[in-house]
Amino acid sequence: MAREHDPGADPASAAAASGGPPGGDPTNLDPARGDRAGRQPHRGRWLVAVALLVVAIVLIVLLTRGGRTPPRAAPGAAVAAAQARSGDMNVYVYAIGTVTPQYTVSIYSQVTGQIMAVHYQEGQMVRPGEALIDIDPRPYQSTLQQAEGALKRDMGALAEARIDLQRYRDAYARNGIAKQQLDDQEQTVVQDEGTVEADQGTVAYDRVQLEYCHIVSPISGRVGLRLVDPGNTVFAGSGSTLAVVTQLQPITVVFDVSEDDLPRVQTQLQSNRQLAVDAFDRTNERQLDSGVLTAYDNLVDTSTGTVKFRARFPNSALALFPNQFVNARLLLQTLHQVTLVPSAAVQYDGTSAFVYVVQANGTVAVHPVMVVANDQQNSAVQGLNAGATVVTGGFERIENGARVTVENTSAVPAGGAAGAAGGTAATGTAR
């Protein structure tokens, strides 16, 4: 039995009863359209989320890049440097030497006798003629007195013979005597003259013997330790030394120079130059004195290949002591207006020398040079201009073209005529 439609019934119930959507919307009657309408709000939310995520990532990247400091260039290797300059350098020959006195006198007794007095003090400075030792002179005074007496006697005989000779000559002139008597008297005078001369020699000898009893210093210098005491008896010709006197002012230094340097020294001496020599102590730090070269030996020592040189020093301060070991420095020549760099700046690649020059762009470049002379401080080089900045330290961290950072830049230490450690000039050894 069919139901009648109730107009007052609920539309939703009617729609449900009829299988349609509530509300009676005719568009909701299509199932496919209903599914698309349900998915559109869900897709829109995903698109918005993705867009927000992209924006956030972009903002993070921009903020991160905007707060970061741009990277700096890597700093160069730290090095020490110095500036080359133009100046003078002295060229020296270095050698090891020994202080040698010009005179050393060992005094012996030339007479036999007892020592009466010793006048010197140990280590005393004495002058020529200053008394050192007295030996008992009494025996020699007596001998001298005897010789002088004999001389007077024989001189009287000679005078008598000469008077007789004159008488014989007068008598012979009057034909009063024979010629033989005159000749005999002439020879008698000659004999008496010879006797007188012998007596004079004996007197002179005895006077010398007497002088030997009073021993004096033959030179100026320093006397050594006392070797004899008063009361001792000394003998002539014995090997006992009574005193030793060594001259200290002036004094010499003998040093050995290689035969390779001999031609250069001879060249300077042949031009009538007086070569200066400086003497330094054993440590080669303190200069003791300055002198001049006086001579060199006439042969080369074949065992060492060296030649002995001798230099004289005034030794006014008595800084040089006999047999002292010293370092000698012989000035050969002076190089004028050469380019000077610290010796530490010169590097060697085999036999070739070079320096690292700091460029304006902060890099270093290898610059070949030729070393003319060098020492412990400076080197005189060719091929480099004065004013260039050269590396003096930190070589293990650089190479050609490397970027460097100069920690300190200093000028080349003063040398040459401007003055050097040691007193006179920059030292150098010619190459």
C-alpha positions as CSV (number, residue, x, y, z in Angstrom):
1,M,0.0,0.0,0.0
2,A,1.5,3.3,-1.1
3,R,2.2,6.1,1.4
4,E,1.0,9.5,0.7
5,H,3.5,12.3,0.8
6,D,3.3,14.5,3.8
7,P,4.1,18.0,3.0
8,G,5.0,18.7,6.6
9,A,7.6,16.1,6.8
10,D,11.4,16.9,7.3
11,P,13.1,17.6,4.0
12,A,16.3,15.8,5.2
13,S,14.3,12.7,6.0
14,A,12.6,12.9,2.7
15,A,15.9,13.2,0.9
16,A,17.2,10.3,2.8
17,A,14.2,8.3,2.0
18,S,14.5,9.1,-1.6
19,G,18.3,8.5,-1.7
20,G,19.2,12.1,-2.5
21,P,21.3,14.5,-0.4
22,P,19.8,16.5,2.4
23,G,18.5,19.8,1.6
24,G,17.1,18.8,-1.7
25,D,20.0,20.3,-3.7
26,P,19.8,18.9,-7.1
27,T,23.6,19.4,-7.7
28,N,24.5,16.9,-5.0
29,L,22.8,14.2,-6.8
30,D,26.2,13.6,-8.9
31,P,28.7,11.5,-6.9
32,A,31.8,12.4,-8.9
33,R,31.3,16.1,-8.5
34,G,30.9,15.5,-4.8
35,D,34.4,13.9,-4.5
36,R,36.2,16.7,-6.3
37,A,34.6,19.3,-4.2
38,G,35.8,17.4,-1.1
39,R,39.5,17.3,-2.3
40,Q,40.0,20.9,-3.4
41,P,40.3,22.4,0.2
42,H,42.9,19.7,1.1
43,R,45.1,20.4,-1.9
44,G,45.1,24.2,-1.2
45,R,46.4,23.7,2.2
46,W,49.4,21.7,0.9
47,L,50.3,24.3,-1.6
48,V,50.3,27.0,1.1
49,A,52.5,24.9,3.3
50,V,55.0,24.2,0.6
51,A,55.2,27.9,-0.3
52,L,55.7,28.9,3.3
53,L,58.5,26.3,3.6
54,V,60.2,27.7,0.5
55,V,60.0,31.2,1.7
56,A,61.4,30.2,5.1
57,I,64.4,28.5,3.5
58,V,65.1,31.5,1.3
59,L,64.9,33.8,4.3
60,I,67.3,31.6,6.3
61,V,69.8,31.4,3.5
62,L,69.7,35.2,2.9
63,L,70.0,35.9,6.6
64,T,72.9,33.5,7.0
65,R,74.8,35.0,4.0
66,G,74.1,38.5,5.1
67,G,75.7,38.0,8.6
68,R,78.9,36.2,7.4
69,T,82.2,38.2,7.0
70,P,83.8,37.8,3.5
71,P,86.8,35.5,3.7
72,R,90.2,37.2,4.0
73,A,93.3,36.3,2.0
74,A,95.6,33.9,3.8
75,P,98.5,35.8,5.6
76,G,102.0,35.3,4.2
77,A,104.8,33.6,6.0
78,A,106.4,35.7,8.7
79,V,110.0,36.6,7.9
80,A,112.7,39.0,9.1
81,A,114.2,41.4,6.6
82,A,116.8,44.1,6.2
83,Q,117.5,46.9,3.8
84,A,120.6,46.8,1.7
85,R,122.8,49.9,1.8
86,S,125.9,51.3,0.1
87,G,129.1,51.6,2.1
88,D,132.7,50.6,2.5
89,M,134.1,47.3,3.6
90,N,137.6,46.3,4.6
91,V,138.9,43.0,3.4
92,Y,140.9,41.1,6.0
93,V,142.9,37.9,6.1
94,Y,142.3,36.0,9.4
95,A,145.0,33.9,11.1
96,I,146.0,32.4,14.4
97,G,149.1,33.8,16.0
98,T,151.4,33.8,19.0
99,V,152.8,36.8,20.8
100,T,156.6,36.8,20.4
101,P,158.9,39.3,22.0
102,Q,161.4,41.0,19.8
103,Y,164.1,40.4,22.4
104,T,164.4,37.8,25.2
105,V,167.7,37.9,27.1
106,S,168.8,35.0,29.3
107,I,171.6,36.3,31.6
108,Y,174.5,34.0,32.6
109,S,177.5,34.7,34.8
110,Q,180.7,35.3,32.9
111,V,182.8,35.3,36.0
112,T,183.2,33.0,39.0
113,G,182.3,34.4,42.3
114,Q,179.9,34.8,45.1
115,I,176.6,36.7,44.6
116,M,176.7,39.7,46.8
117,A,173.3,41.3,46.0
118,V,170.2,40.8,43.8
119,H,168.7,44.2,42.9
120,Y,165.6,43.4,41.0
121,Q,162.1,42.4,42.1
122,E,160.3,39.6,40.4
123,G,158.2,40.9,37.5
124,Q,159.9,44.3,37.7
125,M,160.0,46.5,34.6
126,V,163.7,47.4,34.0
127,R,165.5,49.8,31.7
128,P,168.8,49.3,29.9
129,G,171.7,49.6,32.3
130,E,169.7,49.0,35.4
131,A,171.5,46.9,38.0
132,L,170.3,43.3,38.4
133,I,173.0,41.3,40.3
134,D,176.3,42.0,41.9
135,I,179.1,39.4,42.1
136,D,182.0,39.7,44.5
137,P,184.4,42.0,42.6
138,R,187.5,41.9,44.9
139,P,189.5,39.2,43.1
140,Y,189.0,41.0,39.8
141,Q,189.9,44.4,41.3
142,S,193.2,42.9,42.5
143,T,194.0,41.4,39.1
144,L,193.2,44.7,37.4
145,Q,195.5,46.5,39.8
146,Q,198.3,44.1,39.0
147,A,197.8,44.6,35.3
148,E,197.8,48.3,35.6
149,G,201.1,48.1,37.6
150,A,202.8,46.0,34.9
151,L,201.5,48.5,32.3
152,K,203.1,51.4,34.1
153,R,206.4,49.5,34.5
154,D,206.6,48.6,30.8
155,M,205.6,52.1,29.7
156,G,208.6,53.4,31.7
157,A,210.9,50.9,30.0
158,L,209.5,52.0,26.6
159,A,210.2,55.6,27.4
160,E,213.8,54.8,28.4
161,A,214.3,52.9,25.2
162,R,213.0,55.7,23.1
163,I,215.4,58.1,24.8
164,D,218.3,55.8,24.2
165,L,217.3,55.4,20.6
166,Q,217.5,59.2,20.1
167,R,220.9,59.3,21.6
168,Y,222.1,56.5,19.3
169,R,220.8,58.3,16.3
170,D,222.7,61.5,17.3
171,A,225.9,59.5,17.9
172,Y,225.6,57.6,14.7
173,A,225.2,61.0,12.9
174,R,228.6,62.0,14.3
175,N,230.0,58.5,13.4
176,G,230.3,57.9,17.1
177,I,228.8,54.3,17.1
178,A,228.3,51.5,14.7
179,K,225.2,51.1,12.6
180,Q,224.5,47.8,14.4
181,Q,224.1,49.5,17.8
182,L,221.5,51.9,16.3
183,D,219.6,49.0,14.7
184,D,219.6,47.0,18.0
185,Q,218.2,50.0,19.9
186,E,215.4,50.5,17.3
187,Q,214.3,46.9,17.8
188,T,214.5,47.3,21.5
189,V,212.0,50.1,21.3
190,V,209.7,48.0,19.1
191,Q,209.8,45.2,21.7
192,D,209.0,47.6,24.5
193,E,206.1,49.0,22.5
194,G,204.7,45.4,22.1
195,T,205.1,44.8,25.8
196,V,203.1,47.9,26.6
197,E,200.3,47.0,24.1
198,A,200.1,43.6,25.7
199,D,199.8,45.2,29.1
200,Q,197.1,47.5,27.9
201,G,195.2,44.5,26.6
202,T,195.5,42.8,30.0
203,V,194.2,45.9,31.7
204,A,191.3,46.1,29.4
205,Y,190.5,42.4,29.9
206,D,190.6,42.8,33.6
207,R,188.4,45.8,33.5
208,V,185.8,43.8,31.5
209,Q,186.0,41.0,34.0
210,L,185.4,43.5,36.8
211,E,182.4,44.9,34.9
212,Y,181.0,41.4,34.7
213,C,180.7,41.4,38.4
214,H,178.1,44.1,38.1
215,I,175.3,42.6,36.0
216,V,172.9,45.1,34.4
217,S,169.9,44.7,32.1
218,P,170.9,45.0,28.4
219,I,167.4,45.9,27.3
220,S,164.2,47.4,28.6
221,G,161.5,44.9,29.6
222,R,160.2,42.8,32.4
223,V,162.4,40.6,34.4
224,G,161.1,37.2,35.3
225,L,161.0,35.3,38.6
226,R,164.2,35.3,40.7
227,L,166.5,32.4,39.9
228,V,169.4,33.0,42.3
229,D,169.8,34.3,45.9
230,P,172.6,36.3,47.6
231,G,175.3,34.1,49.0
232,N,175.3,31.5,46.2
233,T,178.4,31.0,44.2
234,V,178.1,31.1,40.4
235,F,180.7,29.8,37.9
236,A,181.7,31.2,34.6
237,G,180.6,29.2,31.6
238,S,178.0,27.2,33.6
239,G,174.4,26.7,32.3
240,S,172.8,28.4,35.3
241,T,170.6,31.3,34.3
242,L,170.7,34.2,36.6
243,A,167.8,36.2,35.2
244,V,165.6,36.5,32.1
245,V,164.5,39.9,30.7
246,T,161.8,40.0,28.0
247,Q,161.0,43.1,26.0
248,L,157.3,44.0,26.0
249,Q,157.2,47.4,24.3
250,P,157.2,47.0,21.3
251,I,156.2,43.4,20.9
252,T,155.5,41.2,17.9
253,V,152.9,38.6,16.8
254,V,153.9,35.7,14.6
255,F,151.0,34.2,12.7
256,D,150.5,31.8,9.8
257,V,148.9,32.9,6.5
258,S,147.8,30.4,3.9
259,E,149.9,30.3,0.8
260,D,146.8,31.1,-1.3
261,D,146.7,34.6,0.3
262,L,150.4,35.2,-0.2
263,P,150.1,36.7,-3.8
264,R,147.5,39.3,-2.6
265,V,149.7,40.3,0.3
266,Q,152.8,40.6,-1.9
267,T,150.8,42.8,-4.3
268,Q,149.9,45.2,-1.6
269,L,153.5,45.3,-0.2
270,Q,155.0,45.9,-3.6
271,S,152.9,49.1,-3.9
272,N,154.7,50.3,-0.8
273,R,151.7,50.0,1.4
274,Q,152.0,49.5,5.2
275,L,149.4,46.8,6.0
276,A,147.6,47.1,9.3
277,V,147.2,44.2,11.7
278,D,144.8,43.9,14.6
279,A,145.2,41.4,17.4
280,F,142.2,40.0,19.2
281,D,142.0,37.7,22.3
282,R,141.3,34.0,22.3
283,T,137.6,34.5,22.0
284,N,138.0,36.9,19.1
285,E,135.8,39.4,20.8
286,R,138.1,41.9,22.4
287,Q,140.7,43.8,20.4
288,L,144.0,43.9,22.2
289,D,146.1,46.2,20.0
290,S,146.8,47.4,16.5
291,G,150.1,47.2,14.7
292,V,151.7,46.9,11.3
293,L,153.1,44.1,9.2
294,T,156.9,44.1,9.3
295,A,158.1,40.9,7.6
296,Y,157.2,37.5,6.4
297,D,159.2,34.3,6.1
298,N,161.2,33.3,3.0
299,L,159.6,29.8,2.5
300,V,156.3,28.0,2.7
301,D,155.9,25.4,5.4
302,T,155.2,22.3,3.3
303,S,153.5,20.5,6.2
304,T,150.8,23.2,6.7
305,G,150.9,25.1,3.4
306,T,151.3,28.4,5.3
307,V,153.8,31.3,5.5
308,K,154.9,32.9,8.8
309,F,154.1,36.6,9.1
310,R,155.4,39.0,11.8
311,A,153.6,42.2,12.9
312,R,154.9,44.7,15.4
313,F,152.6,46.2,18.1
314,P,153.4,49.2,20.4
315,N,151.7,47.3,23.3
316,S,151.3,50.6,25.2
317,A,148.6,49.0,27.5
318,L,150.7,45.8,28.0
319,A,147.7,43.8,26.7
320,L,149.9,41.5,24.7
321,F,151.8,39.0,26.8
322,P,154.7,36.8,25.5
323,N,153.6,33.4,24.2
324,Q,149.9,34.5,24.4
325,F,147.5,32.9,21.9
326,V,145.8,35.6,19.8
327,N,143.7,36.0,16.6
328,A,145.4,38.2,14.0
329,R,143.5,40.2,11.4
330,L,145.5,41.5,8.4
331,L,144.0,44.3,6.4
332,L,144.4,43.8,2.7
333,Q,142.3,46.5,1.1
334,T,139.2,48.6,1.5
335,L,136.2,48.2,-0.9
336,H,134.5,51.6,-1.4
337,Q,130.8,52.2,-2.1
338,V,129.7,48.6,-2.5
339,T,126.3,47.1,-1.7
340,L,126.2,45.6,1.8
341,V,123.6,43.1,3.0
342,P,123.5,41.0,6.2
343,S,125.6,37.9,5.7
344,A,122.5,35.9,7.0
345,A,120.6,37.1,3.9
346,V,123.0,35.4,1.4
347,Q,121.9,31.8,0.6
348,Y,123.7,29.3,-1.6
349,D,122.5,26.9,-4.2
350,G,125.6,24.8,-4.7
351,T,128.2,27.4,-5.6
352,S,125.7,30.1,-6.7
353,A,124.7,32.8,-4.2
354,F,121.3,34.4,-4.1
355,V,119.0,36.5,-1.9
356,Y,115.3,36.7,-1.4
357,V,114.1,40.2,-2.4
358,V,110.8,41.4,-0.9
359,Q,108.6,42.8,-3.8
360,A,106.1,45.6,-3.5
361,N,103.2,43.2,-3.8
362,G,104.3,41.3,-0.7
363,T,105.9,38.4,-2.4
364,V,109.6,37.3,-2.5
365,A,111.7,36.8,-5.6
366,V,115.0,34.9,-5.9
367,H,117.7,37.4,-6.9
368,P,121.2,36.0,-7.8
369,V,124.2,37.9,-6.5
370,M,128.0,37.6,-6.5
371,V,129.7,37.9,-3.1
372,V,132.8,40.0,-3.2
373,A,133.7,39.9,0.5
374,N,131.9,38.9,3.6
375,D,132.2,38.6,7.4
376,Q,130.1,37.6,10.3
377,Q,127.9,40.6,9.9
378,N,127.8,41.9,6.4
379,S,128.5,40.8,2.8
380,A,129.5,43.0,0.0
381,V,127.6,41.8,-3.1
382,Q,127.3,42.7,-6.8
383,G,124.1,42.5,-8.8
384,L,121.9,44.1,-6.1
385,N,121.0,47.7,-5.7
386,A,121.2,49.6,-2.4
387,G,117.7,50.1,-0.8
388,A,116.4,46.7,-1.7
389,T,114.7,44.7,1.1
390,V,116.1,41.3,1.5
391,V,115.0,38.4,3.8
392,T,117.3,37.6,6.7
393,G,115.3,35.0,8.6
394,G,112.5,32.5,8.1
395,F,113.9,30.9,4.9
396,E,112.4,27.5,5.8
397,R,108.9,28.9,5.2
398,I,109.4,30.6,1.8
399,E,110.2,29.9,-1.8
400,N,110.3,31.9,-5.0
401,G,107.1,33.8,-5.4
402,A,105.8,33.1,-1.9
403,R,103.8,35.7,-0.1
404,V,105.4,36.9,3.1
405,T,104.7,39.1,6.0
406,V,107.7,41.2,7.2
407,E,107.9,41.2,10.9
408,N,110.7,43.7,11.2
409,T,112.8,45.6,8.7
410,S,116.2,46.9,9.8
411,A,119.1,48.5,8.1
412,V,122.4,46.7,7.5
413,P,124.7,47.2,10.5
414,A,127.2,49.9,10.1
415,G,130.5,48.7,8.9
416,G,133.6,49.6,6.9
417,A,134.8,53.2,7.4
418,A,131.7,53.9,9.4
419,G,132.9,51.6,12.2
420,A,132.5,48.0,13.2
421,A,132.6,45.8,16.3
422,G,136.2,45.5,17.2
423,G,137.1,49.1,16.7
424,T,138.3,50.0,13.2
425,A,136.3,48.7,10.3
426,A,133.9,46.1,9.0
427,T,135.7,42.9,8.5
428,G,135.7,40.9,5.3
429,T,137.2,38.0,3.5
430,A,137.7,38.4,-0.2
431,R,136.4,35.7,-2.5
